Amino acid sequence: MAPKKEADGLSAFERRRLENIAANKALLSEISVTAKKIIPEKPVSKPSAPRRKTKAEPILREPRRGTRMSSRLAGVAADDEVLKRKLEVEAEHQAEQVKAKRLRIGDDMNLGDIVVDGKKWTSSMDGLKGIFRGAQPGVRTFSDYDVKETTDGDLKNLRLRMSGLKLYEHWIPNGDKEGAMGVFDGSQTAPEVADEDEDVADPVISAFKVHARTITSFAFSPIDANSVFSASYDSSIRKLDLEKGISVQVFAPENAHEDLPISALEVPAAEPNMLYFSTLDGSVGRYDTRSRDSLELWPLSEQKIGGFSMHPLHPYLLATASLDRTMKVWDLRKMSGKGDLKHPVLLGEHESRLSVSHASWSAGGYVATSSYDDTIKIYDFSAASRWKPGQSIEGKSMEPAHTIRHNNQTGRWVTILKPQWQRNPKDGIQKFTIGNMNRFVDVYASDGSQLAQLGGEGISAVPAVAHFHPSMDWVAGGTASGKLCLWQ
């Protein structure tokens, strides 16, 4: 029901509200008059005679630094042209700083002139030529007890051999996580096998600033033992020649301002002049180093491809791991689509519960993946050599043969854990390494059996990036703090 109006058009509520306002004003006025009677006004002081100034010693002060202030506090109108220009200059300055930080290095570089952190790290070049959710640091998930309880004789011997690898403790090789490449010669005599009175020479350790951003992968040249390719988030691929002491850019987008962060890199032994790489925008690229116009980019995923690999013996077979939760197998012998949509034929895919970080292909035809669902999956594609071009892989053939529980929750500060197979194992046994969040490196066989858990004193961070020597029983693990662990 609407409130009843009086003759003057006001309701009782409105009339009462106006009366209260008038009463409050009268009260405030009365208080003000009373206060003036109680508190006298402050008398105005007469100006005193000027004092004679004496010359004081000059005071040295630091130059005044500008203080950032919002336009509201500065009393400047929003449409003030001076303020607008000031903001534009600040924005341009910040953009230049970001650009300088990310700018890739396009020129050839003499390694003897490279400086890291204000000093030259490199020593003589002669010494380098020819070469589970909730981690518990230090708590083993595979121990001597597991080795002792092994009943299979061959497996026990293999576990004893791999677990017997010792951490190289004579020197702690330091690296870098902002675009510098470290080179460490671990072939010198280790102190535990040297005579007590024998002086063990310090190993040759060098660091070269060859990229402007994080280096994501290395690939050694299949035809030149002194050359190594490196890929980076700065969108470039460079070739380091240790013998000549030169770093050369071999690939970068034609547009210097184009951003194409590279997540992984491979150089097939059968195609030593071809570079294959994956990007954070879901593409895989192929580039012939002999031709500047040879770049092909294949859109294989709508989301990030964190890692990929090619079959070592049949490099036309490609396996990718993506943020879209899939591991996919592609055949480069047959293409589909046209123009910018051209890409290799998809043979098959397998979906995990969460994103897949990497897919690594062994010479024996096995693919190992790591996933954020806390598993390592091993796929048996040993019959891949008999696949026909474009042949689909369906059903159980795309299911993992073995699934291993493994903590892959690296978080923000640890590099993503990626399985890496030994390329040419001298013993013929297919095995791979992967970092362990408890600050170890795990070693597994193709049947899912764990062979070793490598650790040692002084490892203060997760050796997340782990690799086998191509043929020898050597394992290296790099940490996010820029250090290298080597087991021999």
Residue pairs with C-beta under 8 A, 6 or more apart in sequence:
3 11
3 12
3 13
4 11
4 12
5 11
6 12
6 15
10 18
71 77
71 78
71 80
71 83
74 83
76 82
76 83
77 83
101 212
101 213
102 212
102 213
102 234
102 259
103 212
103 234
104 211
104 212
104 213
104 232
104 234
104 235
104 236
104 249
104 252
105 210
105 211
105 212
105 234
105 236
105 238
105 249
106 236
106 249
106 252
106 256
107 249
108 246
108 247
108 248
108 249
109 208
109 210
109 246
109 247
109 248
110 245
110 246
111 122
111 125
111 206
111 208
111 240
111 245
111 246
111 247
112 120
112 122
112 125
112 245
114 120
114 122
114 208
114 209
114 210
114 247
115 209
116 176
116 180
116 207
116 208
116 209
121 205
121 206
121 207
121 208
122 206
122 207
122 208
123 204
123 205
123 206
124 204
125 242
125 245
127 185
127 204
128 183
128 185
128 204
128 206
128 242
129 226
129 242
129 243
130 225
130 226
130 242
130 243
131 183
131 185
131 187
131 225
131 226
131 242
132 374
132 405
132 406
132 407
132 409
132 437
133 374
133 407
133 409
134 407
134 409
135 407
135 409
135 437
135 438
135 462
136 438
137 438
137 439
138 438
138 439
138 455
139 438
140 438
140 440
140 453
140 455
141 436
141 438
141 442
141 453
142 442
142 450
142 452
142 453
143 453
144 163
146 159
146 450
147 156
147 159
147 160
147 163
150 156
150 159
155 449
158 429
158 445
158 451
159 451
159 452
161 473
162 431
162 443
162 451
162 452
162 473
163 451
163 452
163 453
163 454
165 452
165 454
165 473
165 474
165 475
165 487
165 488
166 190
166 192
166 456
166 487
166 488
167 454
167 455
167 456
167 457
167 459
167 485
167 486
167 487
168 186
168 190
168 485
168 486
168 487
168 488
169 190
169 191
169 456
169 457
169 458
170 190
170 191
170 200
170 203
171 202
171 203
171 205
172 458
172 483
173 182
173 184
173 203
173 205
173 483
173 484
173 486
174 182
174 205
174 207
174 482
174 483
174 484
175 181
175 182
175 207
175 478
175 482
175 483
175 484
176 182
176 207
176 209
176 482
177 214
177 480
177 481
177 482
178 213
178 214
179 209
179 210
179 211
179 212
179 213
179 214
179 215
179 232
179 234
180 207
180 208
180 209
180 210
180 211
180 215
181 207
181 208
181 210
181 211
181 215
181 218
181 230
181 240
182 205
182 206
182 207
182 482
182 484
183 204
183 205
183 206
183 207
183 208
183 242
184 203
184 204
184 205
184 484
184 486
185 203
185 204
185 205
186 203
186 474
186 476
186 486
186 488
188 200
188 201
188 203
189 200
190 200
190 488
191 200
194 200
208 240
208 247
210 230
210 238
210 240
210 247
211 230
211 232
211 234
211 236
211 238
212 232
212 234
213 232
213 233
213 234
213 261
214 232
214 233
215 230
215 231
215 232
216 231
216 232
216 233
216 262
216 263
216 264
216 265
217 230
217 231
217 262
217 263
217 264
217 265
218 228
218 229
218 230
218 231
218 265
219 228
219 229
219 230
219 231
219 265
219 266
219 267
219 275
220 227
220 228
220 229
220 267
221 227
221 228
221 229
221 239
221 267
221 272
222 267
222 268
222 269
222 272
223 272
224 241
226 241
226 242
226 243
227 239
227 240
227 241
227 242
228 239
228 240
228 242
229 237
229 238
229 239
229 240
229 250
229 265
229 267
229 275
230 237
230 238
230 240
230 265
231 237
231 262
231 263
231 264
231 265
231 277
232 238
232 261
232 262
233 261
233 262
233 280
234 261
235 252
235 253
235 258
235 259
235 260
235 261
235 262
236 249
236 251
236 252
236 262
237 249
237 250
237 251
237 252
237 262
237 265
237 275
237 277
237 287
238 247
238 248
238 249
238 250
239 247
239 248
239 249
239 250
240 246
240 247
241 247
241 248
250 275
250 289
251 275
251 277
251 287
251 289
251 295
253 260
260 279
260 281
261 279
261 280
262 277
262 278
262 279
263 277
263 278
263 279
263 280
263 304
263 305
263 306
263 307
264 277
264 278
264 305
264 306
264 307
264 308
264 309
264 358
265 275
265 276
265 277
266 275
266 276
266 277
266 308
266 309
266 310
267 274
267 275
267 276
268 274
268 276
268 310
268 315
269 312
269 315
270 315
271 315
273 288
273 289
273 290
274 286
274 287
274 288
274 289
275 285
275 286
275 287
275 288
275 289
276 284
276 285
276 286
276 308
276 310
276 318
277 284
277 285
277 287
278 284
278 285
278 305
278 306
278 307
278 308
278 320
279 285
279 297
279 305
280 304
280 305
281 304
282 299
282 300
282 301
282 302
282 303
282 304
282 305
282 322
283 297
283 298
283 299
283 300
283 301
283 305
284 297
284 298
284 300
284 305
284 308
284 318
284 320
285 295
285 296
285 297
285 298
286 294
286 295
286 296
286 298
287 294
287 295
287 296
288 294
296 342
297 340
298 342
298 343
298 344
299 340
299 341
299 343
300 320
300 322
300 328
300 330
300 343
300 344
301 320
301 322
301 323
301 324
301 326
301 328
302 324
303 322
303 323
303 324
304 322
304 323
305 320
305 321
305 322
305 323
306 321
306 322
306 323
306 355
306 356
306 357
306 358
306 416
307 320
307 321
307 357
307 358
307 359
307 360
307 416
307 418
308 318
308 319
308 320
308 321
308 358
308 359
309 318
309 319
309 358
309 359
309 360
309 361
309 367
310 316
310 317
310 318
310 319
310 361
311 317
311 318
311 319
311 361
311 365
311 384
312 361
312 362
312 363
312 423
313 363
313 385
314 384
314 385
315 332
316 331
316 332
316 333
317 329
317 330
317 331
317 332
317 347
317 361
317 381
317 384
317 387
318 329
318 330
318 331
318 332
318 344
319 327
319 328
319 329
319 330
319 359
319 360
319 361
319 367
320 327
320 328
320 330
320 359
321 327
321 356
321 357
321 358
321 359
321 369
321 370
322 328
322 355
322 356
323 355
324 355
325 351
325 352
325 353
325 354
325 355
325 356
325 371
326 349
326 350
326 351
326 352
326 356
327 349
327 350
327 352
327 356
327 359
327 367
327 369
327 377
327 379
328 346
328 348
328 349
329 346
329 347
329 348
329 349
329 367
329 381
329 393
329 398
330 343
330 344
330 345
330 346
330 347
331 344
331 345
331 347
331 387
331 389
331 390
331 391
332 344
333 389
333 390
334 344
334 345
334 389
334 390
335 342
335 343
335 344
335 345
336 342
336 343
336 344
336 345
336 346
337 343
345 389
345 390
347 387
347 390
347 391
347 392
347 393
348 392
348 393
348 394
348 397
348 398
349 398
350 377
350 379
350 398
350 399
350 400
352 369
352 371
352 373
352 375
352 377
353 371
353 373
354 371
354 372
354 373
355 371
355 372
356 369
356 370
356 371
356 372
357 369
357 370
357 371
357 372
357 408
357 416
357 417
357 418
358 369
358 370
358 416
358 418
358 419
359 367
359 368
359 369
360 367
360 368
360 369
360 418
360 419
360 420
360 421
360 432
361 367
361 381
361 421
362 368
362 421
362 430
362 432
362 446
363 421
363 423
363 424
363 430
364 382
364 430
364 446
365 380
365 381
365 382
365 383
365 384
365 385
366 378
366 379
366 380
366 381
366 382
366 421
366 430
366 446
367 378
367 379
367 381
368 376
368 377
368 378
368 379
368 419
368 421
368 432
368 444
369 376
369 377
369 379
369 419
370 376
370 406
370 408
370 416
370 417
370 418
370 419
370 434
371 377
371 408
372 408
372 409
373 408
374 405
374 406
374 407
374 408
374 409
375 403
375 404
375 405
375 406
375 408
376 403
376 404
376 406
376 408
376 419
376 434
376 444
377 400
377 402
377 403
377 404
378 400
378 401
378 402
378 403
378 404
378 446
378 447
378 448
379 398
379 399
379 400
379 401
380 401
380 446
381 393
387 393
401 448
402 447
402 448
403 448
404 444
404 448
404 450
406 417
406 434
406 436
406 442
407 436
407 437
407 438
408 416
408 417
408 437
409 437
410 416
410 417
410 437
410 462
410 464
413 480
414 437
414 461
414 462
414 464
414 480
415 435
415 464
415 465
415 478
415 480
416 464
417 434
417 435
417 437
417 464
418 434
418 465
419 432
419 433
419 434
419 444
420 432
420 433
420 434
420 466
420 467
420 468
421 430
421 431
421 432
421 468
422 430
422 431
422 432
422 433
422 468
422 469
422 470
422 471
423 468
423 470
423 471
424 470
424 471
425 431
425 468
425 471
426 471
426 472
426 473
429 445
429 446
430 445
430 446
431 443
431 444
431 445
431 446
431 451
431 468
432 443
432 444
432 468
433 441
433 442
433 443
433 466
433 467
433 468
433 475
433 477
434 441
434 442
434 444
434 466
435 441
435 442
435 462
435 463
435 464
435 465
435 466
435 477
436 442
436 453
436 462
436 463
437 462
439 455
439 459
439 460
439 461
439 462
439 463
440 453
440 454
440 455
440 459
440 463
441 453
441 454
441 455
441 463
441 466
441 475
441 477
441 485
441 487
442 450
442 452
442 453
442 454
443 450
443 451
443 452
443 453
443 454
443 475
444 450
444 451
445 451
454 475
454 477
454 487
456 485
456 487
459 479
459 485
460 479
460 481
461 479
461 480
461 481
461 483
462 479
462 480
463 477
463 478
463 479
463 485
464 477
464 478
464 479
464 480
465 477
465 478
466 475
466 476
466 477
466 478
467 475
467 476
467 477
468 474
468 475
469 475
469 476
473 488
474 486
474 487
474 488
475 486
475 487
476 484
476 485
476 486
476 487
477 484
477 485
477 486
477 487
478 484
478 485
479 485
